[in-house]
Amino acid sequence: MIVLASRVFAAADPVEEILKEQTKARQEQKARELQRQEQIENLKRDREINHSQQQLDQLKQSKPEPSQPQQPDAAQTQRQLDQLKNDQQLERLQTDQQINRIQREPDPLRQQQQIDNLQRQQRIDSLQDQIRRNQTQQDLDRLRQQQNTRPTR
């Protein structure tokens, strides 16, 4: 009976090891996928910020009337755009650090919890970034509207 029990235990040990390896491989795959999703999101954000920067540059190129107080608005919009860029760079670094920590986590359950938490935080950050980009775009649209409706001499 003892011999049979030890054989069952010995047979279960390799199965358990295989399951652990499969779980680890799945977790690593999830971490890589999370990294890819973050890269795609970063590219989208960069594209939107670059587009906004181009719009702002075009507005700055057109010659405002000296009596029009447009420069502070354009300067403020530029500061907002610069702040967006800085915030996104900081978020990228923080996300990279979190992903590195997650990949080093030995406990698969804890690793999955950390992945889930990071994904939730990324969704929140993405929505907040979208709100800020929309506000900046509204400011650009307002500046463009002001420029288009200023009186000509």
Secondary structure, DSSP 8 states (H G I E B T S, - for coil): -HHHHHHHHHHHHHHHHHHHHHHHHHHHHHHHHHHHHHHHHHHHHHHHHHHHHHHHHHHHHS---TTS--HHHHHHHHHHHHHHHHHHHHHHHHHHHHHHHHHH---HHHHHHHHHHHHHHHHHHHHHHHHHHHHHHHHHHHHHHHHHHS---
